[in-house]
Amino acid sequence: MKMRLRGGLTRWLLPRLLYGRHHDTRSGVVTLSVVREACAAVEALLARDPTAALNECELQALLQVELLRLLPYRLEASLSSEVIARGHHPALTIPRVFRELKPDGGRGGKEVDLAVLQDRPQMVRGKLNGAPSKFEPPYAVIIETKIDASAVATLAGRNTRARPNVLTSDVGKWRPYIDHGQVETVVSVIMTGQPEAYAGLPDVITIRRSPPAQNCAFQGRDFDPWPQIDAALNEVAEEYRRHPVGCLREKDFESRLFGKLRDADFPRVPFWLPDGSCVGIDPVRAQWSGEWSLSLGRGRRHDLVVLSPTGRSLLAELELKTSHSDSHNWFRKREVEGELQAMQHLIEEGRLQRGRFVMFRYGEALWEVDAKSLFSRFPDVEFEYVCA
C-alpha cells in the first residue's frame, strides 16, 4: 500500500511514523518516559564503569548525549525580532535538548540543568544585546540533577544522602512556571549509591551508582589525545555551522565534545585517594577541579581535560566560550585573561602539555585584533575561533 502525505501534515506526521511515541509530547508523560530511558542508559553505563560521572556536569553531559540519541530529529526554528538575524541562515533547525538555559533570560534568571523542548516548531528568543538565549515557552521537561557524594567519596565507595528538602527545592522553584503554563513537567534526577533512600519522593528519578573497585588495574601507558580532540572539534564545528542556534551555551558544546572524546576510549589513568590507594578512571573529564592551589594560588575548574597517564597532570585542556552578540567582547574581559594566564602558567610548569581556548560565535568573526593582542601575551595557549 502506498501512502502520500502532503504539506504541513507531512512535517507533523512523518517524524512520528519514523520514530514513534517519543515524538508526541502533547502529554509531558510521554517525554518523561524518554528521560527515564536516558537515565536507565546512564545507569547501565555506570554499572560498567562506576567512575563515568564524578560531578554533576559530567552527569548532565551524559544525560544530554543520551537524550539527543533518543530524540535524534531536529525541530524547525525561527528567530524572534529581538534576536540578531544572520542573513546567510534563513532556514534554522535545532535539537530538542539544551543545557543551562535561562527561561527568564538575563544574569539574574533561573538556570535549568537540562531542558527538553516540546515537539513543535520553536521560536528562538534573545537577550537585550540580541544574542539567542532561550525559546518561547512552554518547555516539555526541565531536569534538575544531583549527585549525593563528592568525587572522592564516590571513588572511595562512600554514600552521603542528599537532603530531601534540597530535591524538593530544586523542583519547587519551577512550580510557578508549571502553574503559568511555561513548563509541562519538572523532574529531579539524582545519581546515588542508595536509590532506595529516595523511594516515594515525587518527581524524582534515581540513577544507581555502584562503588568502584579499589586499586583496580589501569594501563598507565603514554598516549596522544590530540588527533581525537582535533577530530571531535572539527565535527562539532561543522555541525555548528550547519545549525548555528543548535548550541546556545558553553555546556551544549561541552556535552558534544565530552561524548565524542569518551568514545575515543583512551587508556584509563589513576585517581589517587587521600589514603594512598587509587582507582582507574577514564582520563576524559568535564568541569574537572585541578589541585593547583600551590601553583596558581587558587583552585581552578577546567571545562574539558584529558588527564596524563600519571593522573597528576594534564595532557590537554579545552576552555570553551560562546559569543553570540555584537556588543560583548570577551577578548577585553578579565575573566578570559585570567583563564589564559592560568593555562600559560600550568604549561610553563609542566602540569599541562597543551591547552586550547575555543570561542564559538553566532555570526562572523569580530574583535580579531583584540584577540591577537590578548593571545600574544600567552604564546603557549592555542586559540580556535569557530563562527557560524
C-alpha positions in Angstrom: 0.0 0.0 0.0 1.3 3.4 -0.9 0.8 6.4 1.4 1.0 10.0 0.3 1.5 12.8 2.8 1.0 16.4 2.0 2.1 19.8 3.3 2.1 20.6 7.0 0.7 17.1 7.7 3.8 15.6 6.3 6.1 17.7 8.6 4.0 16.7 11.6 3.2 13.1 10.9 6.3 11.7 9.2 8.7 12.0 12.3 6.1 10.2 14.4 5.8 7.4 11.9 9.6 7.1 11.7 10.4 7.5 15.4 7.3 6.5 17.3 5.9 7.6 20.7 8.9 9.8 21.8 7.7 12.4 19.3 4.2 13.0 20.7 4.6 15.4 23.6 1.1 16.6 23.9 1.4 15.0 27.3 4.5 15.6 29.4 4.3 11.9 30.5 5.5 10.8 27.1 8.6 13.0 27.1 9.2 12.0 30.7 9.4 8.4 29.6 12.3 9.4 27.3 14.0 11.0 30.3 13.6 7.7 32.2 15.0 5.8 29.3 18.1 8.1 29.2 18.6 7.7 32.9 18.4 3.9 32.5 21.1 4.1 29.8 23.4 6.2 32.1 22.8 3.7 34.9 23.8 0.9 32.6 27.0 2.8 31.8 27.7 3.3 35.5 27.2 -0.4 36.1 30.1 -1.0 33.6 32.1 2.0 34.8 31.1 3.5 38.2 33.6 6.3 37.6 31.9 7.5 34.4 30.4 10.6 36.1 32.2 12.1 39.1 30.4 15.5 39.2 27.1 17.0 38.2 28.4 18.4 35.0 29.6 15.0 33.8 26.2 13.6 34.7 24.4 16.3 32.8 26.7 15.8 29.8 26.0 12.0 29.7 22.2 12.7 30.1 22.2 15.2 27.2 24.1 12.9 24.9 21.6 10.1 25.7 18.6 12.4 25.2 20.0 13.6 21.9 20.4 10.0 20.8 16.8 9.1 21.8 15.4 12.3 20.2 17.6 12.4 17.1 15.5 14.5 14.7 15.5 18.3 14.6 12.8 21.0 15.0 12.1 23.9 12.7 13.0 27.2 14.3 12.6 30.9 13.6 14.1 34.0 15.2 12.1 36.4 17.2 12.5 40.1 16.4 15.0 40.8 19.3 17.5 38.2 18.1 20.2 39.3 15.6 19.3 37.8 12.3 22.2 36.3 10.3 21.0 36.6 6.8 23.0 33.6 5.5 21.0 31.2 7.7 17.3 31.8 6.6 16.3 28.2 7.5 17.1 27.0 11.0 16.7 23.7 12.7 17.5 22.8 16.3 17.7 19.8 18.6 15.3 19.2 21.5 17.7 19.2 24.4 19.7 22.1 25.8 21.8 22.7 28.9 21.9 25.8 31.2 19.0 27.6 29.5 17.6 30.6 31.3 13.9 30.7 30.6 13.7 34.3 32.0 16.9 35.4 30.4 19.4 37.9 32.0 22.1 37.5 34.6 19.7 37.0 37.5 17.4 34.5 35.8 17.0 30.9 37.0 19.2 28.5 35.1 18.0 24.9 34.2 20.4 22.0 34.2 18.7 20.4 31.2 15.7 21.4 29.2 13.7 19.3 26.7 11.7 21.3 24.2 8.2 20.5 23.0 7.9 18.6 19.7 6.8 21.6 17.6 8.3 24.5 15.6 10.3 26.7 18.0 10.7 30.5 18.4 14.2 31.5 19.4 14.2 34.3 21.9 17.1 36.6 22.8 18.8 38.9 25.3 18.7 42.7 25.2 22.0 42.5 23.3 20.4 40.4 20.5 22.1 37.1 21.4 19.9 34.0 21.1 19.4 32.6 24.6 16.1 30.7 25.1 12.9 29.6 23.5 9.3 30.6 23.5 7.5 28.6 26.3 6.2 26.1 27.2 9.0 23.7 27.7 8.3 20.0 27.8 10.6 18.9 30.6 13.0 20.7 32.9 15.6 18.4 34.6 17.5 19.3 37.7 20.4 17.0 38.6 22.1 16.0 41.9 24.9 13.6 43.0 24.8 12.6 46.6 28.5 12.3 47.1 31.7 14.1 46.1 34.2 12.7 43.6 36.5 11.4 46.4 33.6 10.0 48.3 32.3 8.3 45.2 35.6 6.7 44.4 36.1 5.7 48.0 32.7 4.0 47.9 31.1 6.2 50.5 27.4 7.4 50.3 26.1 10.6 51.7 22.5 11.1 51.1 21.3 14.4 49.7 18.8 16.2 51.9 15.2 15.6 50.7 14.4 19.3 51.1 17.2 20.1 48.6 15.5 17.9 46.0 12.1 19.5 46.8 13.6 22.9 46.4 15.1 22.0 43.1 11.8 21.0 41.7 9.7 23.5 43.7 11.4 26.6 42.3 9.9 25.7 38.9 6.3 25.2 40.2 5.2 28.7 39.3 6.4 28.0 35.7 4.1 25.0 35.6 1.2 27.0 37.1 1.6 29.6 34.5 1.9 27.1 31.6 5.5 27.8 30.8 6.7 24.2 31.7 4.9 20.9 31.4 7.0 18.7 33.7 9.8 19.2 36.2 11.9 16.3 37.5 14.9 15.9 39.7 17.5 13.2 38.7 19.8 12.0 41.4 22.8 9.7 41.0 23.2 7.7 44.2 24.5 4.5 45.7 21.3 4.2 47.7 18.3 4.6 45.3 16.0 3.0 47.9 16.6 6.0 50.2 14.7 8.2 47.7 11.8 5.8 47.1 8.4 7.5 47.3 9.7 11.0 46.7 7.6 12.7 44.0 9.2 14.0 40.8 12.5 12.1 41.5 14.3 9.7 39.2 17.3 7.8 40.6 20.4 6.6 38.8 22.1 3.8 40.7 25.9 4.1 41.2 28.0 1.1 42.1 31.2 1.6 44.2 34.3 1.3 42.0 36.9 -1.4 42.7 39.8 -0.1 44.7 43.3 -0.4 43.4 41.9 -1.6 40.1 44.1 -2.1 37.1 44.9 0.8 34.8 47.1 0.8 31.8 49.2 3.9 32.6 50.8 4.0 29.1 51.6 7.1 27.1 49.1 8.2 24.5 48.4 11.3 22.4 44.8 12.6 22.6 45.1 15.5 20.2 44.2 13.7 16.9 40.9 12.7 18.5 40.5 16.2 20.1 41.0 17.8 16.7 38.6 15.4 15.0 35.9 16.0 17.7 36.3 19.8 17.4 36.1 19.6 13.6 32.9 17.5 13.9 31.3 19.8 16.4 32.3 22.9 14.4 30.9 21.5 11.2 27.6 20.7 13.0 27.5 24.2 14.5 28.0 25.9 11.1 25.1 23.8 9.7 22.9 24.6 12.7 24.0 27.9 14.2 21.5 28.0 17.0 21.7 24.3 17.8 24.0 25.1 20.7 23.4 28.2 22.8 25.6 27.8 25.9 29.1 26.5 26.5 27.7 23.4 28.1 25.9 22.4 24.9 29.3 22.3 23.2 30.9 20.7 26.2 28.4 17.7 26.1 29.0 17.0 22.5 32.8 17.2 22.8 32.7 15.1 26.1 30.7 12.4 24.4 33.0 12.2 21.3 36.2 12.1 23.4 34.7 9.4 25.7 34.1 7.4 22.6 37.8 7.6 21.8 38.4 5.0 24.6 41.7 6.4 25.9 43.7 4.2 28.4 42.5 4.6 32.0 44.6 6.6 34.4 44.9 6.5 38.2 43.0 8.8 40.6 44.7 8.9 43.9 42.7 8.9 47.1 43.7 10.5 50.4 44.6 7.1 51.9 47.2 6.4 49.1 45.0 3.9 47.2 43.9 4.6 43.7 41.1 3.9 41.2 41.4 3.7 37.5 39.3 6.3 35.7 38.6 7.5 32.2 41.1 10.4 31.5 38.4 12.5 29.8 36.8 14.7 32.4 34.4 17.7 32.3 34.5 20.6 34.8 37.5 19.0 36.4 38.9 20.6 39.6 42.7 20.6 39.4 44.7 20.6 42.6 46.6 23.8 41.6 46.3 25.8 44.8 50.1 25.9 45.5 50.9 26.6 41.8 48.2 29.1 40.9 47.3 30.4 44.4 43.8 29.3 43.8 41.7 26.3 42.7 40.8 26.0 39.1 38.0 24.2 37.3 38.7 23.1 33.7 35.9 22.8 31.1 37.3 19.7 29.5 40.6 17.9 30.2 42.4 14.7 29.3 44.4 13.5 32.3 48.0 12.3 31.9 49.0 8.6 32.4 50.1 9.5 36.0 46.8 11.1 36.8 48.6 14.1 38.3 48.9 16.4 35.3 47.0 17.2 32.1 47.7 16.1 28.5 45.1 18.5 27.2 42.7 21.3 28.3 39.9 22.9 26.3 38.4 26.1 27.6 35.1 26.9 25.9 33.3 30.2 25.5 30.4 31.4 23.4 29.9 34.9 21.8 26.5 35.4 20.3 26.1 39.2 20.4 27.8 42.1 18.6 28.5 44.0 21.8 30.1 41.6 24.3 33.8 41.5 23.5 35.2 38.6 25.6 38.8 39.5 24.5 38.7 42.6 26.7 37.3 40.8 29.7 39.3 40.0 32.8 37.6 36.6 33.1 39.2 35.4 29.8 42.5 36.9 30.6 42.6 35.0 33.9 41.8 31.7 32.2 44.6 32.2 29.6 47.1 33.3 32.4 46.3 30.1 34.4 46.7 27.9 31.3 50.0 29.5 30.4 51.3 29.1 33.9 50.4 25.4 34.0 52.1 24.8 30.7 55.3 26.6 31.8 55.3 24.4 35.0 54.9 21.2 33.0 51.5 20.5 34.6 49.6 20.9 31.3 51.0 19.7 28.0 48.8 21.6 25.6 45.9 24.0 26.2 43.4 25.5 23.7 40.9 28.3 24.1 37.9 27.7 21.8 35.4 30.5 21.0 32.1 29.5 19.4 30.4 32.6 17.8 27.0 33.0 16.3 27.9 35.3 13.4 31.0 36.4 11.6 34.3 36.9 13.5 34.7 40.1 15.4 37.4 41.7 17.5 40.2 39.7 15.9 42.7 42.5 16.6 41.8 42.3 20.3 42.1 38.5 20.2 45.5 38.7 18.5 46.8 41.2 21.0 45.5 39.2 24.0 46.9 35.8 22.9 50.3 37.3 22.0 50.7 37.7 25.8 50.2 33.9 26.3 52.1 32.3 23.4 51.8 28.7 24.6 47.9 28.8 24.7 46.3 27.8 21.4 43.3 29.7 20.0 40.4 28.4 17.8 37.6 30.7 16.6 34.6 28.8 15.3 32.0 31.1 13.7 28.6 30.2 12.3 
